[in-house]
Amino acid sequence: MSETKSSYGSIMKATSIFGGVQVFNILITLIRGKAVALLIGTAGMGLNGLLLSGLNLVRTITTLGINESAVKDISKAHSSNDQILVRTTFQVFKRLICFTALFGIIATVLFSPLLSKFAFGDTSKTFSFVWLSVTFVFGALSGGIYTLLRGTRQLKYLAQANILGGIVGLVVALPIFYFFGIDGVVPAIIVTAFANYLVSLYFKSKIKFEPVAISWQETFQVAKPIVQLGLSMTLINILAAGVAFALVAYISGAGTLADVGLYSAGNAIVEGYVGMVFTAMSTDYFPRLSGVITEESKWKKLVNEQAELVLIILGVVLILLLTTTPLLIRILLSKEFLASQNFIQFAVLAIPLKGLVWVVGYVILAKGNNKLFITVEIIANIIVLAFNILFYHLYGVTGLGISLIVSYVISSIFMLTILKKKFDFQFTGNVFKLLFFCFLSLVLTLLTIKTVAFPFAYIVEGIIVIATILFFLKELNSRINIKSAIGKITNRAKK
């Protein structure tokens, strides 16, 4: 039992650490956005956004997805306690990121006129993109170090690196904007990338990691599965972006631009609100899962534990999102976006199932089954797009929220069937119990919002929210002993 609690504790510790990092990064982004708006105005922000969008497009294609895929191999090597294997894997990874950095530079220089024309309507920013190609070197090297920290589960250093990188990036960029205005956009992007690289170097120096000499033949042999998985992930990212674009294009053609705005704003709130949970958990979950994926009992136990904690955290987060949707829209957007609240409220009901799909999806990645991964993702994206189009046609923007529920019901059944047949995996009763209570609280709250009159609706909602939070806190306490965990955190803070 103590070993199980320790495992839950490790998951919660990583989630709380990187949840805090996510919140901090959002705050840094907001501060930077506000400062940039004041220093270089809307035109400067537009220039900055368009240049970064162009770079990110090239980066998505040229990095080949190896930063994420290499986590699996480094984690497996690290879990084996074979230092030679770890050093060999990382040496191969370093060569790969040098290649992708060079690939990124060449692609940016060659296509800079096209990028400028696509983003700005002419070739006036061609040389801006050429100058910015140097950021691929700093980005690849710092990204490689963060991948090493993540793969070897140096969570403390990884969190500190993310926080310090955000602060340093802000500190070095603002003076450039202050002194050079809009002309400082390109230098600020370059200097920020270089500063982040220096931060990553500082944390790499904390890990004793001697290089190892390996032949190019061995490099190709070790690199092959990393590149194959990375290419699969890149393909899926491009597919997801294409599906998102196709949906927005359909809404624009079949409906109005206002509908596009309502959907985009509502989706941004949902994804931004719960995205922190998924990002925080995936930072530690994928490396942990990759490290035990060859031991059947261990990986199945880890997946169930992760699923339980995902539902416990989402149970609390989603009930708060559901009851505060109108307030969040007013704070983050404006009153004219209140029409998107129906979409948000229905979309919230799909998130618990999305959480389970997310948890089991990493199993296929950790297993390295690229063909199955691509097949599953293509089918899942087609399901989501098809139902989005159908329900938008029937019910408008609100239908897009309903379609997510239907899509993820089908996707979760599909994924669990695949996992059962391929890997003989199924969730435990505890997972389904938590899923039931999560749905129950959300459905009761939504029914209250839609059917109970003011002010009685607030009273009923308050009762449901309190009961839900107490239930999930009780479930969490039975797994990690909250009082003991808080005591440890307090003692560490005093020291």
DOVO-251480 format. One record per residue (C-alpha): residue number from 1; residue in one letter; y, x, z. Coordinates in Angstrom, 3 decimals, always signed. Example, Ala and Ser with C-alpha at 12.3 -4.5 7.8 and 13.67 -1.06 7.14 Angstrom:
! residues 2
    k  r         Y         X         Z
    1  A    -4.500   +12.300    +7.800
    2  S    -1.060   +13.670    +7.140
***
This chain:
! residues 495
    k  r         Y         X         Z
    1  M    +0.000    +0.000    +0.000
    2  S    +2.380    +2.836    +0.878
    3  E    +1.710    +4.440    -2.521
    4  T    +2.549    +1.142    -4.230
    5  K    +5.776    +0.792    -2.233
    6  S    +6.649    +4.359    -3.146
    7  S    +6.210    +3.528    -6.833
    8  Y    +8.421    +0.414    -6.542
    9  G   +10.925    +2.522    -4.621
   10  S   +11.033    +5.144    -7.364
   11  I   +11.711    +2.484    -9.981
   12  M   +14.450    +0.876    -7.883
   13  K   +15.999    +4.245    -7.068
   14  A   +16.258    +5.151   -10.751
   15  T   +17.567    +1.694   -11.620
   16  S   +20.247    +1.780    -8.923
   17  I   +21.323    +5.298    -9.899
   18  F   +21.676    +4.580   -13.605
   19  G   +22.981    +1.076   -13.006
   20  G   +25.828    +2.747   -11.132
   21  V   +26.257    +5.224   -13.971
   22  Q   +26.484    +2.347   -16.465
   23  V   +29.139    +0.587   -14.385
   24  F   +31.086    +3.851   -14.072
   25  N   +30.908    +4.471   -17.838
   26  I   +32.170    +0.957   -18.516
   27  L   +35.117    +1.576   -16.194
   28  I   +35.857    +4.888   -17.941
   29  T   +35.706    +3.100   -21.305
   30  L   +38.129    +0.429   -20.088
   31  I   +40.536    +3.040   -18.677
   32  R   +40.347    +5.115   -21.856
   33  G   +40.884    +2.019   -24.009
   34  K   +43.915    +0.959   -21.990
   35  A   +45.426    +4.464   -22.024
   36  V   +44.772    +4.933   -25.727
   37  A   +46.334    +1.542   -26.455
   38  L   +49.492    +2.581   -24.594
   39  L   +49.672    +6.100   -26.064
   40  I   +48.808    +5.550   -29.723
   41  G   +48.993    +1.771   -30.160
   42  T   +46.826    -0.575   -32.167
   43  A   +46.982    +1.550   -35.317
   44  G   +45.725    +4.579   -33.397
   45  M   +42.943    +2.568   -31.787
   46  G   +41.964    +1.243   -35.200
   47  L   +41.897    +4.762   -36.658
   48  N   +39.852    +6.038   -33.706
   49  G   +37.393    +3.138   -33.982
   50  L   +36.893    +3.471   -37.728
   51  L   +36.338    +7.239   -37.582
   52  L   +33.821    +6.882   -34.751
   53  S   +32.041    +4.052   -36.579
   54  G   +31.630    +6.248   -39.655
   55  L   +30.326    +9.149   -37.574
   56  N   +27.916    +6.903   -35.673
   57  L   +26.519    +5.550   -38.928
   58  V   +25.789    +9.074   -40.172
   59  R   +24.434   +10.063   -36.756
   60  T   +22.013    +7.116   -36.649
   61  I   +20.499    +8.200   -39.956
   62  T   +20.565   +12.002   -39.632
   63  T   +19.308   +12.417   -36.051
   64  L   +15.981   +10.892   -37.160
   65  G   +15.628    +9.282   -33.723
   66  I   +14.169   +12.474   -32.278
   67  N   +16.204   +12.448   -29.038
   68  E   +14.414    +9.281   -27.936
   69  S   +11.013   +10.115   -29.419
   70  A   +10.985   +13.624   -27.908
   71  V   +11.277   +12.091   -24.423
   72  K    +7.666   +10.928   -24.780
   73  D    +6.291   +14.369   -25.633
   74  I    +8.383   +16.238   -23.064
   75  S    +7.392   +13.706   -20.373
   76  K    +3.688   +14.038   -21.183
   77  A    +3.956   +17.825   -21.114
   78  H    +5.895   +17.732   -17.839
   79  S    +3.353   +15.389   -16.199
   80  S    +0.527   +17.754   -17.132
   81  N    +2.187   +20.507   -15.021
   82  D    +1.556   +22.853   -17.939
   83  Q    +4.754   +24.899   -18.092
   84  I    +3.739   +26.610   -21.339
   85  L    +3.295   +23.208   -22.979
   86  V    +6.671   +22.019   -21.656
   87  R    +8.421   +25.144   -22.905
   88  T    +6.653   +24.926   -26.283
   89  T    +7.571   +21.252   -26.718
   90  F   +11.194   +21.877   -25.831
   91  Q   +11.408   +24.926   -28.097
   92  V   +10.186   +22.791   -31.004
   93  F   +12.647   +20.063   -30.028
   94  K   +15.522   +22.594   -30.022
   95  R   +14.643   +23.626   -33.567
   96  L   +14.550   +19.986   -34.604
   97  I   +17.986   +19.200   -33.185
   98  C   +19.434   +22.271   -34.906
   99  F   +18.034   +20.917   -38.178
  100  T   +19.426   +17.422   -37.549
  101  A   +22.828   +18.882   -36.621
  102  L   +22.907   +20.788   -39.929
  103  F   +21.715   +17.651   -41.729
  104  G   +24.522   +15.662   -40.100
  105  I   +27.178   +18.211   -41.082
  106  I   +26.026   +18.364   -44.707
  107  A   +25.740   +14.576   -44.990
  108  T   +29.202   +14.033   -43.473
  109  V   +30.861   +16.622   -45.737
  110  L   +29.117   +15.340   -48.869
  111  F   +29.792   +11.674   -48.174
  112  S   +33.220   +12.070   -46.544
  113  P   +35.060   +10.588   -49.573
  114  L   +32.682    +7.607   -49.531
  115  L   +33.047    +7.175   -45.759
  116  S   +36.829    +7.276   -46.097
  117  K   +36.834    +4.767   -48.924
  118  F   +34.422    +2.444   -47.106
  119  A   +36.352    +2.562   -43.814
  120  F   +39.959    +2.810   -45.047
  121  G   +39.871    +1.583   -48.635
  122  D   +40.846    +4.996   -50.074
  123  T   +40.018    +8.717   -49.767
  124  S   +42.989    +9.577   -47.512
  125  K   +40.742   +10.355   -44.509
  126  T   +38.238   +12.518   -46.382
  127  F   +39.275   +15.718   -44.604
  128  S   +39.315   +13.930   -41.248
  129  F   +35.598   +13.254   -41.678
  130  V   +35.038   +16.848   -42.839
  131  W   +36.670   +18.186   -39.667
  132  L   +34.722   +15.735   -37.515
  133  S   +31.410   +16.972   -38.941
  134  V   +31.557   +19.795   -36.361
  135  T   +30.907   +17.215   -33.624
  136  F   +27.305   +17.000   -34.849
  137  V   +26.695   +20.505   -33.496
  138  F   +28.058   +19.726   -30.029
  139  G   +26.484   +16.264   -29.988
  140  A   +23.037   +17.537   -30.998
  141  L   +23.043   +20.377   -28.457
  142  S   +24.286   +18.276   -25.533
  143  G   +21.983   +15.400   -26.534
  144  G   +19.058   +17.824   -26.517
  145  I   +19.879   +18.935   -22.977
  146  Y   +20.133   +15.310   -21.778
  147  T   +16.756   +14.626   -23.395
  148  L   +15.276   +17.573   -21.500
  149  L   +16.726   +16.288   -18.212
  150  R   +15.379   +12.816   -18.913
  151  G   +11.945   +14.003   -20.067
  152  T   +11.488   +16.197   -16.983
  153  R   +12.856   +13.361   -14.814
  154  Q   +15.772   +15.322   -13.393
  155  L   +17.436   +12.010   -12.552
  156  K   +20.023   +13.412   -10.158
  157  Y   +21.308   +15.945   -12.699
  158  L   +21.165   +13.421   -15.537
  159  A   +23.266   +10.903   -13.597
  160  Q   +25.765   +13.581   -12.537
  161  A   +26.002   +14.853   -16.113
  162  N   +26.775   +11.365   -17.429
  163  I   +29.473   +10.761   -14.817
  164  L   +31.075   +14.194   -15.150
  165  G   +30.908   +13.958   -18.947
  166  G   +32.791   +10.654   -18.840
  167  I   +35.495   +12.075   -16.573
  168  V   +35.908   +15.298   -18.558
  169  G   +36.035   +13.388   -21.850
  170  L   +38.818   +11.213   -20.483
  171  V   +40.778   +14.117   -18.972
  172  V   +40.771   +16.266   -22.126
  173  A   +41.513   +13.413   -24.556
  174  L   +44.523   +11.798   -22.876
  175  P   +46.864   +14.848   -22.999
  176  I   +46.102   +15.235   -26.716
  177  F   +47.027   +11.599   -27.344
  178  Y   +50.133   +12.000   -25.182
  179  F   +51.486   +15.052   -27.034
  180  F   +50.313   +14.354   -30.594
  181  G   +50.083   +10.563   -30.728
  182  I   +48.077    +9.181   -33.613
  183  D   +47.779   +12.684   -35.131
  184  G   +45.705   +13.648   -32.098
  185  V   +42.847   +11.255   -32.841
  186  V   +40.695   +13.748   -34.774
  187  P   +41.341   +16.711   -32.408
  188  A   +40.630   +14.462   -29.387
  189  I   +37.220   +13.449   -30.769
  190  I   +36.298   +17.097   -31.446
  191  V   +37.543   +18.422   -28.089
  192  T   +35.784   +15.595   -26.227
  193  A   +32.472   +16.449   -27.938
  194  F   +32.931   +20.141   -27.054
  195  A   +33.818   +19.325   -23.437
  196  N   +30.693   +17.173   -23.093
  197  Y   +28.633   +20.047   -24.458
  198  L   +30.043   +22.376   -21.781
  199  V   +29.153   +19.807   -19.112
  200  S   +25.573   +19.598   -20.412
  201  L   +25.310   +23.412   -20.392
  202  Y   +26.287   +23.454   -16.718
  203  F   +23.420   +21.138   -15.808
  204  K   +20.927   +22.929   -18.049
  205  S   +21.675   +26.102   -16.079
  206  K   +20.288   +24.368   -12.979
  207  I   +16.813   +24.172   -14.536
  208  K   +14.755   +27.354   -14.714
  209  F   +13.565   +27.153   -18.275
  210  E   +12.477   +30.304   -20.084
  211  P   +12.171   +30.147   -23.900
  212  V    +8.798   +30.760   -25.525
  213  A    +8.033   +32.354   -28.887
  214  I    +6.157   +30.087   -31.301
  215  S    +5.406   +30.313   -35.009
  216  W    +6.863   +27.985   -37.610
  217  Q    +3.356   +26.680   -38.318
  218  E    +3.021   +25.641   -34.675
  219  T    +6.531   +24.202   -34.829
  220  F    +5.573   +21.889   -37.698
  221  Q    +2.389   +20.870   -35.925
  222  V    +4.153   +19.915   -32.674
  223  A    +7.167   +18.416   -34.487
  224  K    +5.182   +16.062   -36.731
  225  P    +4.482   +13.284   -34.167
  226  I    +8.031   +13.583   -32.751
  227  V    +9.593   +13.134   -36.185
  228  Q    +7.185   +10.327   -37.152
  229  L    +8.018    +8.305   -34.047
  230  G   +11.723    +9.119   -34.411
  231  L   +11.766    +7.903   -38.004
  232  S   +10.036    +4.698   -36.926
  233  M   +12.694    +4.111   -34.264
  234  T   +15.487    +4.878   -36.744
  235  L   +14.010    +2.422   -39.238
  236  I   +13.863    -0.288   -36.554
  237  N   +17.484    +0.395   -35.522
  238  I   +18.579    +0.024   -39.144
  239  L   +16.487    -3.158   -39.449
  240  A   +18.053    -4.623   -36.287
  241  A   +21.537    -3.825   -37.590
  242  G   +20.638    -5.422   -40.925
  243  V   +19.328    -8.581   -39.242
  244  A   +22.497    -8.829   -37.123
  245  F   +24.633    -8.434   -40.240
  246  A   +22.577   -11.011   -42.166
  247  L   +23.000   -13.556   -39.367
  248  V   +26.767   -13.051   -39.141
  249  A   +27.036   -13.266   -42.937
  250  Y   +25.062   -16.534   -42.929
  251  I   +27.218   -18.021   -40.158
  252  S   +30.361   -17.002   -42.056
  253  G   +29.076   -18.566   -45.291
  254  A   +27.499   -21.725   -43.861
  255  G   +30.056   -22.243   -41.098
  256  T   +33.420   -20.723   -40.231
  257  L   +34.906   -17.434   -39.098
  258  A   +35.640   -19.154   -35.788
  259  D   +31.887   -19.661   -35.316
  260  V   +31.340   -15.959   -36.010
  261  G   +33.933   -15.120   -33.374
  262  L   +32.414   -17.461   -30.780
  263  Y   +28.903   -16.110   -31.385
  264  S   +30.025   -12.462   -31.350
  265  A   +32.049   -12.920   -28.161
  266  G   +29.282   -14.834   -26.381
  267  N   +26.639   -12.343   -27.446
  268  A   +28.826    -9.447   -26.262
  269  I   +29.075   -11.007   -22.794
  270  V   +25.315   -11.629   -22.506
  271  E   +24.322    -8.230   -23.896
  272  G   +26.971    -6.383   -21.915
  273  Y   +26.107    -8.174   -18.673
  274  V   +22.327    -7.671   -18.762
  275  G   +22.347    -4.604   -21.007
  276  M   +23.187    -2.471   -17.975
  277  V   +19.890    -3.547   -16.381
  278  F   +17.820    -2.642   -19.432
  279  T   +19.642    +0.648   -20.054
  280  A   +19.388    +1.715   -16.416
  281  M   +15.674    +0.964   -16.276
  282  S   +14.754    +2.449   -19.653
  283  T   +16.313    +5.794   -18.694
  284  D   +13.490    +6.355   -16.196
  285  Y   +10.800    +3.882   -17.300
  286  F    +9.967    +5.382   -20.696
  287  P    +9.534    +8.960   -19.384
  288  R    +7.426    +7.702   -16.433
  289  L    +5.265    +5.583   -18.712
  290  S    +4.833    +8.407   -21.230
  291  G    +3.721   +10.706   -18.416
  292  V    +0.822    +8.440   -17.347
  293  I    -0.032    +6.745   -20.652
  294  T    -3.349    +8.611   -20.956
  295  E    -4.498    +7.281   -17.569
  296  E    -5.306    +3.616   -18.083
  297  S    -5.179    +2.385   -14.498
  298  K    -1.878    +4.162   -13.820
  299  W    +0.033    +2.943   -16.872
  300  K    -1.143    -0.638   -16.440
  301  K    -0.081    -0.558   -12.794
  302  L    +3.320    +0.908   -13.737
  303  V    +3.946    -1.712   -16.437
  304  N    +3.221    -4.559   -14.016
  305  E    +5.442    -3.017   -11.334
  306  Q    +8.250    -2.537   -13.850
  307  A    +7.902    -6.126   -15.062
  308  E    +8.079    -7.451   -11.495
  309  L   +11.260    -5.531   -10.713
  310  V   +12.833    -6.488   -14.056
  311  L   +12.316   -10.166   -13.215
  312  I   +13.540    -9.762    -9.625
  313  I   +16.763    -8.074   -10.750
  314  L   +17.278   -10.435   -13.687
  315  G   +16.621   -13.412   -11.417
  316  V   +19.696   -12.518    -9.380
  317  V   +21.862   -11.239   -12.241
  318  L   +21.239   -14.213   -14.546
  319  I   +21.831   -16.940   -11.955
  320  L   +25.220   -15.365   -11.241
  321  L   +25.986   -15.086   -14.961
  322  L   +25.020   -18.715   -15.556
  323  T   +27.226   -20.080   -12.772
  324  T   +30.255   -17.914   -13.575
  325  T   +30.226   -18.173   -17.391
  326  P   +33.554   -20.082   -17.733
  327  L   +35.257   -17.650   -15.338
  328  L   +33.898   -14.586   -17.175
  329  I   +35.097   -15.968   -20.508
  330  R   +38.602   -16.471   -19.105
  331  I   +38.669   -12.970   -17.561
  332  L   +37.081   -11.012   -20.402
  333  L   +38.328   -13.095   -23.333
  334  S   +40.593   -16.147   -23.294
  335  K   +40.461   -19.935   -23.015
  336  E   +39.964   -20.359   -26.742
  337  F   +36.493   -18.773   -26.372
  338  L   +35.315   -21.377   -23.839
  339  A   +33.506   -23.090   -26.713
  340  S   +30.974   -20.229   -26.595
  341  Q   +29.797   -21.093   -23.063
  342  N   +27.026   -23.412   -24.319
  343  F   +25.611   -20.554   -26.383
  344  I   +25.781   -18.177   -23.407
  345  Q   +24.181   -20.653   -20.987
  346  F   +21.219   -21.364   -23.249
  347  A   +20.854   -17.702   -24.248
  348  V   +20.538   -16.774   -20.555
  349  L   +17.233   -18.701   -20.397
  350  A   +15.747   -16.338   -22.999
  351  I   +16.564   -13.126   -21.114
  352  P   +13.595   -13.156   -18.645
  353  L   +11.218   -13.340   -21.602
  354  K   +13.211   -10.654   -23.385
  355  G   +12.719    -8.521   -20.271
  356  L    +8.937    -8.872   -20.479
  357  V    +8.923    -8.151   -24.225
  358  W   +11.051    -5.079   -23.518
  359  V    +8.643    -3.837   -20.815
  360  V    +5.473    -4.127   -22.910
  361  G    +7.205    -2.894   -26.070
  362  Y    +7.499    +0.568   -24.539
  363  V    +3.698    +0.706   -24.196
  364  I    +3.321    +0.851   -27.976
  365  L    +5.985    +3.570   -28.136
  366  A    +4.360    +5.617   -25.373
  367  K    +0.976    +5.281   -27.103
  368  G    +2.566    +6.723   -30.242
  369  N    +1.191    +3.947   -32.470
  370  N    +3.943    +4.060   -35.097
  371  K    +2.402    +1.626   -37.580
  372  L    +1.855    -1.016   -34.909
  373  F    +5.367    -0.453   -33.531
  374  I    +7.005    -0.940   -36.941
  375  T    +4.834    -3.974   -37.745
  376  V    +5.581    -5.679   -34.430
  377  E    +9.319    -5.006   -34.678
  378  I    +9.553    -6.279   -38.259
  379  I    +7.742    -9.506   -37.337
  380  A    +9.856    -9.970   -34.189
  381  N   +13.128    -9.465   -36.097
  382  I   +12.058   -11.911   -38.810
  383  I   +11.174   -14.506   -36.144
  384  V   +14.576   -14.126   -34.449
  385  L   +16.521   -14.294   -37.733
  386  A   +14.569   -17.299   -39.049
  387  F   +15.039   -19.365   -35.888
  388  N   +18.692   -18.355   -35.577
  389  I   +19.388   -19.636   -39.088
  390  L   +17.385   -22.834   -38.507
  391  F   +18.967   -23.739   -35.171
  392  Y   +22.485   -22.812   -36.289
  393  H   +22.004   -25.170   -39.229
  394  L   +20.891   -27.924   -36.819
  395  Y   +23.125   -27.429   -33.770
  396  G   +25.851   -24.923   -34.635
  397  V   +26.763   -22.078   -32.260
  398  T   +24.958   -23.762   -29.348
  399  G   +21.807   -23.758   -31.484
  400  L   +21.921   -19.953   -31.600
  401  G   +21.354   -19.919   -27.820
  402  I   +18.478   -22.401   -28.098
  403  S   +16.944   -20.344   -30.911
  404  L   +16.792   -17.297   -28.649
  405  I   +14.669   -19.241   -26.161
  406  V   +12.250   -20.359   -28.885
  407  S   +12.203   -16.891   -30.490
  408  Y   +11.395   -15.068   -27.264
  409  V    +8.734   -17.613   -26.241
  410  I    +6.966   -16.870   -29.533
  411  S    +7.675   -13.116   -29.351
  412  S    +6.372   -12.801   -25.782
  413  I    +3.144   -14.662   -26.643
  414  F    +2.788   -12.505   -29.753
  415  M    +3.368    -9.244   -27.840
  416  L    +1.023   -10.137   -24.983
  417  T    -1.695   -11.072   -27.485
  418  I    -1.264    -7.700   -29.223
  419  L    -1.363    -5.820   -25.905
  420  K    -4.488    -7.696   -24.816
  421  K    -6.379    -7.038   -28.036
  422  K    -5.254    -3.435   -28.594
  423  F    -5.058    -2.077   -25.048
  424  D    -6.805    -4.711   -22.896
  425  F    -3.593    -5.264   -20.942
  426  Q    -2.336    -8.413   -19.268
  427  F    +0.256    -9.153   -16.614
  428  T    -0.817    -9.900   -13.071
  429  G    -0.287   -13.241   -11.348
  430  N    +2.727   -11.823    -9.484
  431  V    +4.583   -11.322   -12.759
  432  F    +3.988   -14.909   -13.867
  433  K    +4.979   -16.204   -10.412
  434  L    +8.310   -14.387   -10.616
  435  L    +8.806   -15.570   -14.195
  436  F    +8.214   -19.180   -13.108
  437  F   +10.759   -19.012   -10.266
  438  C   +13.263   -17.262   -12.516
  439  F   +12.983   -20.034   -15.103
  440  L   +12.981   -22.753   -12.462
  441  S   +16.235   -21.605   -10.879
  442  L   +17.941   -21.131   -14.254
  443  V   +16.806   -24.489   -15.647
  444  L   +17.818   -26.364   -12.478
  445  T   +21.224   -24.672   -12.550
  446  L   +21.753   -25.480   -16.226
  447  L   +20.743   -29.123   -15.656
  448  T   +23.199   -29.286   -12.759
  449  I   +26.004   -27.882   -14.934
  450  K   +25.278   -30.381   -17.710
  451  T   +24.591   -33.544   -15.675
  452  V   +26.204   -33.423   -12.212
  453  A   +29.870   -34.353   -11.898
  454  F   +32.581   -32.202   -10.286
  455  P   +32.844   -31.323    -7.371
  456  F   +29.228   -32.086    -6.450
  457  A   +28.005   -29.735    -9.204
  458  Y   +29.529   -26.753    -7.361
  459  I   +27.733   -27.708    -4.146
  460  V   +24.361   -28.045    -5.879
  461  E   +24.918   -24.837    -7.859
  462  G   +25.828   -23.012    -4.650
  463  I   +22.624   -24.150    -2.958
  464  I   +20.497   -23.069    -5.944
  465  V   +22.255   -19.677    -6.168
  466  I   +21.800   -18.945    -2.435
  467  A   +18.144   -20.055    -2.508
  468  T   +17.475   -17.955    -5.623
  469  I   +19.082   -14.815    -4.220
  470  L   +17.244   -15.195    -0.897
  471  F   +13.909   -15.706    -2.671
  472  F   +14.275   -12.627    -4.874
  473  L   +15.602   -10.501    -2.005
  474  K   +12.489   -11.483    -0.036
  475  E   +10.313   -10.497    -2.998
  476  L   +12.165    -7.202    -3.339
  477  N   +11.890    -6.488    +0.391
  478  S    +8.121    -6.999    +0.284
  479  R    +7.946    -4.199    -2.285
  480  I   +10.446    -1.574    -1.126
  481  N   +11.570    -2.497    +2.435
  482  I   +15.295    -2.943    +1.791
  483  K   +16.357    -2.126    +5.367
  484  S   +14.542    +1.209    +5.293
  485  A   +15.959    +2.032    +1.832
  486  I   +19.530    +1.283    +2.965
  487  G   +18.948    +3.431    +6.061
  488  K   +17.871    +6.387    +3.916
  489  I   +20.932    +5.987    +1.677
  490  T   +23.218    +5.823    +4.727
  491  N   +21.657    +8.950    +6.268
  492  R   +22.069   +10.853    +3.013
  493  A   +25.709    +9.783    +2.802
  494  K   +26.351   +11.059    +6.346
  495  K   +24.836   +14.428    +5.504
***
